[in-house]
Every structure is written in structure tokens, then in C-alpha cells.
Amino acid sequence: MNAAELESVLRSAPVPPVPAGLRERLGREARAAMSSSWENAAPEKETFLKRAWPLLWIGGGLLAAAATWVVQQGAIEDLRSRFAAGTGSSEVSGPAAKDSAAGAPEAASEGFQGRREEVVQLRTELARLRADEVRIRSLAAENRGLEARLLERSGVAPEDLAAMDAARERAASIRCVNNLKQIGLALRVWATDYADRFPGDFLSMTNELTTPIVLVCPSDPGGTTNSAWALFRESQSSYEYLAPGMSVPNGSDEERNRVAARCRIHQHVLLSDGSVQMMDGTGANPTGHLVSRNGKLYFVP
């Protein structure tokens, strides 16, 4: 039998029938086999992770430590470079810094000594003005006594009485100027203890003014002769305070001509530099006048 005959015999053989449900059974067996393989592999994966976790943790810690070390080395190098630069600059500026440090205490000492001498001078001037005030008051009392005795006599000429009235008013005007000078000195003395600034009101200077009578013009008809600060109110003062909290001006400052206080009776003005100008035409500047600038009052010669 040759090959062709053999092939013909095989092709003519009967085909056995496929058993019923064979495909479904094979599918179930295949799925079961796959499920069992996955269940066996899971414990192996879990066991691998448990074994590898410590190694992973140690490796991560080493990487973090290495990164920290690199950052620290960079910071150290930066600090070294800054320190080297700072050392060089300090070597250059060292002598100058030492000279300035040595000169600072000397300058502070000279400034303190100058302020102390100024305070002593101001207090001396204040004592002199107070003595003048006492002498003027004594003369005024003596004049009043003389006037009373003259009035008791007969034959006194009217022009004599007018001359006495004029002299009395002149004396009162001079006493008013003296009061303003004492107020100016008190302002300066007070400012030396408070950062070179004037106080906010007159009553802050009770120690420097000593008596409230200084704040009352002799020609004020409503003035008081009370010498107790506890019974005195600033509204009783004859002088208008116009420079609360003002900085003490220097010698070339335009603010030196700013009016610090003014008499409501004679209109005499105390300037912020401590000088007093008589505004009744009898002073050294009879042609001077006052001007207002930005709500502040200034004296113009």
C-alpha cells in the first residue's frame, strides 16, 4: 500500500462524536488550575515583601543621610566663604571703628558737660530775674504808699496824678516783660530734661516757675495774688501759651522767632529763643509786628 492509498483509508475512517459538555468541563478545569496557581503565588509574593522591607528601609535612610550630608557641606562652605570675606573687611575697617568707638565717649561727655553748663546758666538767670521781681514788687508797693500820702494832701496838681498813673503803668509793663522772661527761662530749663521740647501747658512747669503769680500780668484786673499751685487754674493766667510740645530752636533756626507766649493785656510776646518783644511801641523794636504762618504766630522785626 502506497502513501496515497494510506491517506485515502485514513480520510475515510469514521469521526468519533464529541462528548456532550466537553467544552464547559475543560473551561472549568482551566479556570480552577489558574486560580490555584495564583493562590500559591500570593504567599510567595508576601514572603518576598516581608524579607525585602528592612533592606528598603535601610537603603532609604542611607539615601536621606547622604542628601543631608551634601546639604550640610554646602552650607559649611558658604559660611566659610562669608567668614573669610567678613574677616577681610573687619581688618580694613578695624582701626577706623576703634577710633570712632574711642571718640564716642568723649563726644558724649562734652555734650553732657555743655548741657550741664547751660542748665546752670539758665538757673542763675532765673534766680536773678526772681530777685528783680521781688525788688520791682517792693518798689510798686512803695509807689502806692507815696501816692496815697500825696492824695491826702491838698493842692496836688492833676498833671502830677496823671504822671504817676503813667509811671505806674510803665512799671506794670516792665513787670509783665519780666514775667515773660521767667516763663521763657522755665521753658528752656524744662526742655533740658525732656528731649529739648517745651511742655504741653504751663502747669507742667510748677517746679520751674515756683509761684503762679508769674503767670499773672500786673495790669490784669482779674488777676490773682494766690501763690498756691493747688488753687490755681491755667485759665487764670494772663498769658496765652502758643507753643506746646515745640522743639527748642537752634541759633539759626527760623523757629526762634516763633511766639511761645503772649500777654493778653499788653500784647508783649515771648519768642521761642527766650527773648521778649514789647508790642506797645516802647521796646527795642517798636516797628515790629506779628504774622501768622500755617497756624503759628511769628514776630517780624
C-alpha positions in Angstrom: 0.0 0.0 0.0 1.4 3.1 -1.1 1.1 6.5 0.5 -1.8 7.7 -1.5 -3.8 4.7 -0.6 -3.0 5.0 3.1 -4.1 8.6 3.1 -7.4 7.7 1.5 -8.0 5.0 4.1 -7.4 7.4 6.9 -9.7 10.1 5.5 -12.5 7.6 5.1 -12.3 6.5 8.8 -15.3 7.4 10.9 -15.0 10.6 13.1 -15.9 9.9 16.8 -18.6 12.1 18.2 -17.6 14.9 20.7 -18.9 14.1 24.2 -21.6 16.4 25.4 -20.4 19.2 27.8 -16.7 18.6 27.0 -16.0 22.3 26.2 -17.7 23.6 29.5 -15.8 21.0 31.6 -12.5 21.9 30.0 -13.2 25.6 30.7 -13.9 24.9 34.4 -10.8 22.8 34.8 -8.7 25.6 33.2 -10.1 28.3 35.5 -9.6 26.1 38.5 -6.0 25.5 37.5 -5.3 29.2 37.1 -6.9 30.1 40.5 -4.8 27.5 42.3 -1.6 28.9 40.7 -2.4 32.4 41.8 -3.2 31.3 45.4 0.1 29.5 45.6 2.0 32.5 44.2 0.5 35.1 46.7 2.2 33.7 49.8 5.4 33.7 47.9 5.0 37.5 47.0 4.1 38.3 50.6 7.1 36.5 51.9 9.3 38.4 49.5 8.0 41.8 50.6 8.5 40.9 54.2 12.0 39.9 53.6 12.8 42.9 51.4 11.2 45.6 53.6 14.1 46.0 56.1 16.5 46.3 53.2 14.4 49.0 51.6 14.1 50.9 54.8 17.8 50.9 55.5 18.5 51.9 51.9 16.1 54.9 52.2 17.7 56.0 55.4 21.2 55.9 53.9 20.0 58.0 50.9 18.4 60.6 53.3 21.6 60.7 55.3 23.7 61.2 52.2 21.5 64.0 51.0 21.7 65.7 54.4 25.4 65.5 54.4 25.7 67.0 51.0 23.4 70.0 52.0 25.4 70.5 55.2 28.7 70.5 53.3 27.4 73.2 51.0 26.2 75.3 53.9 29.6 74.9 55.7 31.4 76.0 52.6 29.1 79.0 52.2 29.7 80.0 55.9 33.5 79.7 55.4 33.4 82.0 52.4 31.3 84.5 54.2 33.6 84.4 57.3 36.7 84.9 55.1 35.1 87.9 53.4 33.9 89.4 56.8 37.4 88.9 58.3 39.0 90.8 55.5 36.6 93.7 55.7 36.9 93.9 59.5 40.7 94.0 59.2 40.3 97.0 56.9 37.7 98.9 59.0 39.1 97.8 62.4 41.2 100.9 63.1 38.5 103.3 62.0 36.0 101.5 64.2 38.3 101.7 67.1 38.9 105.4 66.6 35.1 106.1 66.4 34.5 104.0 69.4 37.1 105.9 71.3 35.8 109.2 70.2 32.1 108.4 71.0 32.5 108.6 74.9 34.5 111.9 74.6 31.8 113.4 72.4 29.0 112.2 74.7 31.0 113.6 77.7 31.4 117.0 76.0 27.7 117.2 75.1 26.7 116.3 78.6 29.1 118.9 80.1 27.7 121.6 77.7 24.1 120.8 78.6 25.0 120.9 82.3 26.6 124.4 81.9 23.6 125.6 80.0 21.3 124.4 82.8 23.4 126.1 85.4 23.5 129.4 83.4 19.7 129.3 83.0 19.1 128.6 86.6 21.4 131.5 87.6 19.5 133.9 85.2 16.2 132.6 86.6 17.3 133.4 90.2 18.4 136.9 89.1 15.0 137.6 87.4 13.2 136.4 90.5 15.3 138.8 92.6 14.4 141.6 90.2 10.7 140.6 90.5 10.9 140.9 94.3 12.6 144.3 94.0 10.0 145.6 91.5 7.1 144.5 93.7 8.7 146.3 96.6 9.1 149.5 94.5 5.5 149.2 93.3 4.3 148.9 96.9 6.4 151.9 97.9 4.9 153.9 95.0 1.4 153.1 96.0 2.2 154.3 99.5 3.6 157.6 98.2 0.6 158.1 96.0 -1.7 157.6 99.0 0.1 160.2 101.0 0.1 162.7 98.2 -3.6 162.2 97.8 -4.1 163.0 101.4 -2.5 166.4 101.0 -4.3 169.2 99.4 -3.1 171.1 96.4 -1.8 168.1 94.3 -1.9 169.0 90.6 -3.9 166.8 88.3 -0.9 166.5 85.9 1.1 165.1 88.7 -1.5 162.4 89.3 -1.5 161.6 85.5 2.2 161.3 85.5 2.1 158.9 88.4 -0.5 156.8 86.6 1.7 156.7 83.6 4.7 155.7 85.7 2.7 153.0 87.4 1.5 151.6 84.1 5.1 151.7 82.7 6.2 149.8 85.8 3.4 147.2 85.3 4.5 146.8 81.7 8.1 146.2 82.7 6.9 143.6 85.3 4.9 141.9 82.6 8.1 141.6 80.5 9.9 140.2 83.5 7.2 137.6 83.9 7.5 136.6 80.3 11.3 136.3 80.7 10.8 134.0 83.7 8.4 131.9 81.7 10.9 131.7 78.8 13.7 130.5 81.2 11.3 128.0 82.8 10.5 126.6 79.3 14.2 126.2 78.5 15.0 124.6 81.8 12.1 122.2 81.5 13.1 121.3 77.9 16.6 120.2 79.0 15.1 117.3 81.0 12.6 116.4 78.3 14.4 115.9 75.0 14.6 119.6 74.1 10.9 120.0 73.8 8.6 122.5 75.5 5.8 121.2 77.8 2.2 120.8 76.8 1.0 123.5 79.3 2.1 126.0 81.9 1.1 123.8 84.8 3.7 121.2 83.8 6.4 123.7 84.9 5.3 124.3 88.5 8.8 123.4 89.8 10.5 125.8 87.3 8.1 128.7 87.8 8.0 128.3 91.6 4.8 130.6 92.0 1.7 131.0 89.9 2.0 134.8 90.3 4.5 134.7 87.5 1.6 133.7 85.2 -0.5 136.8 86.1 0.2 140.2 84.4 0.3 143.1 87.0 -2.2 145.0 84.8 -4.7 142.2 84.7 -7.8 143.4 86.6 -9.0 139.9 87.2 -5.6 138.6 88.2 -4.9 136.6 91.3 -2.3 137.1 94.0 -2.7 133.5 95.2 0.7 131.8 95.4 -0.6 128.2 95.9 -0.5 126.0 92.8 -3.2 123.7 94.2 -5.7 126.6 93.9 -4.5 127.9 90.6 -6.1 127.1 87.2 -4.4 127.8 83.9 -7.5 129.7 82.8 -6.5 132.4 85.4 -3.2 133.0 83.6 -2.8 136.4 81.8 -0.5 134.8 79.2 -1.5 132.8 76.2 0.7 129.7 75.6 1.2 129.2 71.9 4.0 126.6 71.6 3.0 123.3 73.4 5.4 120.4 72.6 7.6 122.6 70.3 11.3 121.6 69.8 13.8 124.1 71.1 15.2 126.0 68.1 18.9 126.3 67.4 20.7 129.6 66.8 20.0 129.7 63.0 16.5 128.2 63.0 13.7 130.4 61.7 11.6 129.0 64.5 13.5 131.1 67.0 11.1 134.0 66.1 8.0 131.9 66.7 5.8 133.3 69.5 5.8 130.9 72.5 3.6 133.0 74.8 1.7 136.4 74.6 0.3 138.7 77.2 -3.4 139.3 76.8 -3.2 142.8 78.4 -0.1 144.4 76.8 0.3 142.0 73.8 4.0 141.6 74.7 5.4 138.4 73.2 7.8 135.8 74.4 9.8 134.2 71.5 10.9 130.6 71.4 14.5 131.7 71.7 13.8 133.2 75.2 13.7 136.9 74.1 10.8 139.2 74.8 9.4 141.9 72.5 7.4 144.8 73.9 4.5 145.3 71.5 3.3 148.6 73.0 5.8 150.7 71.0 8.3 151.2 73.8 10.6 148.2 73.2 13.7 147.9 71.1 11.7 147.1 68.0 8.7 149.5 68.1 8.0 148.8 64.4 7.9 145.0 64.8 4.7 143.2 64.0 3.3 139.7 64.2 2.4 137.4 61.2 0.6 134.1 61.1 2.1 131.2 59.1 0.5 127.7 59.0 -1.5 128.4 62.2 1.7 129.6 64.0 2.4 133.2 65.2 5.8 134.8 64.3 7.4 138.1 65.2 8.8 140.1 62.3 11.2 143.0 63.2 
